[in-house]
Amino acid sequence: MELVSRMMDGSIGGPPDADSRPQEAPAKLGQDEKMTYLQRVHLFEACSSRQLRAIARIAEVQEVPAGEVLARTGDPGDRFFVIVDGSARVEVSPQNQGRIGPGAFFGEISLLDGEPRSATVIADTAMRLLVIPRRDFVTLLREVPSLTERMLITLCQRLRSAEKAMNG
């Protein structure tokens, strides 16, 4: 009976277009759609079409509901996130919180240094993300050196912002 119930509510079986859960339909983005999203992200603006195609191949689309914890301080980092739609709250400390939205990225710090996550990120709204696993992130940085430079600039901006929050 549970099997029939799950088939009826669309949680298993049936062709993709028969899925009654509309929030999952956008997760089936093709390479061209992923490339369109990637082109809108400041981090990837210097990438060639070939590089964007390579990134689109390794990026997985993930949809999450509001309230979902995407990263938790102290947890090991295993993925890099780029926000396509929606917004999230970033909590570094009770005094240092912020919001990020489409085009923003997070999760790179623990992938770069191998240390646990330095912030908690919680979806404020339903979100669509492009997610790159750790193993592909390292390859990506080797193959697209301009991304490393962009990430360093962003990390410096975040560090300066945190310093201002602590000192002012």
ABEGO torsion letter per residue (X at the ends): XAAAAAAAAGABEEBAAABABAAAAAAABBAAAAAAAAAABAAAAABBAAAAAAAAAABBBBBBBBGBBABBBGBBBABBBBBABEBBBBBABAABBBBBBBGBBBGAAAAAAGBBBABBBBBABBBBBBBBBAAAAAAAAAABAAAAAAAAAAAAAAAAAAAAAAAX
